[in-house]
Amino acid sequence: MAKAKQSPGGAAAAVEEIVRPVVEGMGLRLWDVRFEKEGPDWFLRVLIDRDEPLDTDTCEAVSRAIDPLLDAADPIEQSYYLEVGSPGLGRRLTRPEHFAALAGQKCAARLIRPDEQGRRDLEGTLVGLQDGVVTLRSGEEELSFPLKAAGFVKLCDDEDLFA
């Protein structure tokens, strides 16, 4: 029986369902699953996190644990490269739990279209996400915007605000 055509977002969700129990069973957090096209190639990126720094041995152990499960379940019809890694310092905030965990941290956001003041690039301390609206504090000003209006929201330091 032929597989139904699957969107990249659907592929990531299917993979997440398969890998989450394995990652969490190894004492790690699943930060995100991304299925992305770069040039002619597709990459399945499984981003893991924990309280202490990650090392390549941990990433390799996760890769070895999930690879046979992905082969058996075959949730993605085309070929791809599997990458397991850390979301890093510039991690993108994509889920409500990301915003809750990183409240109080310095973040940058790039809006898809300029806001009423003509700004596309915003930076400040993350206040949080509520009802689909992200709030950053920049000095005395609160900057709020719908999450769906942002191209990205990411954790950052002064060096990499919009890199």
C-alpha positions as CSV (number, residue, x, y, z in Angstrom):
1,M,0.0,0.0,0.0
2,A,1.4,3.4,-1.0
3,K,2.0,6.0,1.7
4,A,0.0,9.2,1.6
5,K,2.0,12.3,0.7
6,Q,3.2,13.8,4.0
7,S,4.0,17.5,4.7
8,P,7.3,18.3,6.3
9,G,5.4,19.4,9.5
10,G,3.5,16.1,9.5
11,A,6.8,14.2,9.1
12,A,8.3,16.0,12.1
13,A,5.2,15.2,14.2
14,A,5.3,11.5,13.3
15,V,9.0,11.3,14.1
16,E,8.5,13.1,17.4
17,E,5.9,10.6,18.5
18,I,8.5,7.8,17.8
19,V,11.6,9.4,19.4
20,R,10.2,11.2,22.4
21,P,9.9,8.1,24.6
22,V,13.4,7.1,23.8
23,V,14.9,10.5,24.4
24,E,13.1,10.9,27.7
25,G,13.9,7.4,28.7
26,M,17.6,8.4,28.4
27,G,17.1,11.2,30.9
28,L,17.0,13.9,28.2
29,R,14.5,16.5,26.9
30,L,13.3,16.5,23.4
31,W,13.6,20.2,22.4
32,D,12.4,20.0,18.8
33,V,12.2,17.8,15.7
34,R,12.7,19.5,12.3
35,F,12.5,18.1,8.8
36,E,14.2,20.7,6.6
37,K,15.3,20.9,3.0
38,E,18.7,22.4,2.3
39,G,19.7,22.5,-1.3
40,P,18.8,19.1,-2.8
41,D,19.0,17.3,0.5
42,W,16.5,16.7,3.4
43,F,17.6,16.7,7.0
44,L,15.8,15.2,9.9
45,R,17.1,17.1,13.0
46,V,16.3,15.8,16.4
47,L,17.3,18.4,19.0
48,I,17.9,17.3,22.5
49,D,18.7,19.1,25.7
50,R,19.5,18.5,29.4
51,D,20.5,20.7,32.4
52,E,24.2,19.9,32.0
53,P,26.1,20.5,28.7
54,L,25.6,17.9,26.0
55,D,28.5,16.1,24.5
56,T,28.9,14.2,21.1
57,D,28.8,10.8,22.9
58,T,25.3,11.6,24.2
59,C,24.1,12.7,20.7
60,E,25.6,9.6,19.2
61,A,23.9,7.4,21.7
62,V,20.5,9.0,20.9
63,S,21.2,8.6,17.2
64,R,22.0,4.9,17.6
65,A,18.9,4.4,19.7
66,I,16.4,6.1,17.4
67,D,17.8,5.2,14.0
68,P,16.5,1.6,14.0
69,L,13.1,2.7,15.2
70,L,12.9,5.2,12.4
71,D,13.9,2.6,9.9
72,A,11.3,0.2,11.2
73,A,8.4,2.8,11.3
74,D,9.5,4.5,8.1
75,P,7.5,7.7,8.7
76,I,9.2,9.7,5.9
77,E,9.0,8.6,2.3
78,Q,12.0,10.3,0.8
79,S,15.7,9.9,1.8
80,Y,17.1,12.2,4.4
81,Y,20.1,12.7,6.7
82,L,19.5,12.1,10.4
83,E,21.2,14.6,12.7
84,V,21.0,14.6,16.5
85,G,22.3,17.6,18.3
86,S,21.8,20.4,20.8
87,P,19.6,23.4,20.1
88,G,22.5,25.5,21.1
89,L,22.6,29.0,22.5
90,G,20.7,30.5,19.7
91,R,17.9,28.0,20.1
92,R,14.6,28.9,18.6
93,L,11.5,29.0,20.8
94,T,8.7,27.2,19.0
95,R,6.6,25.6,21.8
96,P,4.8,27.0,24.8
97,E,7.1,25.0,27.1
98,H,10.1,26.8,25.6
99,F,8.7,30.2,26.4
100,A,7.8,29.1,30.0
101,A,11.3,27.6,30.6
102,L,13.2,30.6,29.2
103,A,11.2,33.5,30.8
104,G,13.7,36.1,32.0
105,Q,16.3,35.3,29.3
106,K,17.4,37.7,26.6
107,C,15.7,36.9,23.3
108,A,15.5,38.3,19.8
109,A,12.5,38.1,17.4
110,R,12.2,38.9,13.7
111,L,8.7,39.7,12.6
112,I,7.5,38.6,9.2
113,R,6.1,42.1,8.5
114,P,7.0,45.3,10.3
115,D,4.8,46.2,13.3
116,E,2.9,49.5,13.7
117,Q,6.1,51.3,14.6
118,G,7.9,49.9,11.5
119,R,10.0,47.5,13.5
120,R,10.8,44.0,12.3
121,D,13.7,43.2,14.6
122,L,12.9,43.2,18.3
123,E,15.0,42.3,21.3
124,G,14.5,42.2,25.0
125,T,14.0,40.0,28.1
126,L,11.4,37.3,27.6
127,V,8.3,37.9,29.7
128,G,6.4,35.0,28.3
129,L,3.8,33.6,25.9
130,Q,0.2,33.9,26.7
131,D,-2.8,33.2,24.4
132,G,-0.5,33.1,21.4
133,V,1.1,36.5,22.1
134,V,4.8,36.9,22.9
135,T,5.9,39.6,25.3
136,L,9.5,41.0,25.6
137,R,10.6,43.7,27.9
138,S,13.1,46.2,26.5
139,G,14.0,48.8,29.1
140,E,10.7,50.2,30.3
141,E,8.8,49.2,27.2
142,E,6.9,46.0,26.7
143,L,6.9,44.7,23.2
144,S,4.1,42.3,22.4
145,F,3.3,40.5,19.1
146,P,1.5,37.4,18.0
147,L,3.8,34.4,17.8
148,K,2.4,33.6,14.3
149,A,3.6,37.1,13.2
150,A,7.2,36.1,14.0
151,G,9.6,34.5,11.5
152,F,11.5,33.4,14.6
153,V,12.0,34.0,18.3
154,K,15.3,32.8,19.7
155,L,17.4,32.9,22.8
156,C,20.5,35.0,22.3
157,D,23.3,37.0,23.8
158,D,24.5,40.4,22.6
159,E,26.8,38.9,20.0
160,D,24.2,37.1,17.9
161,L,21.0,39.0,18.2
162,F,19.9,38.5,14.5
163,A,22.6,36.2,13.1
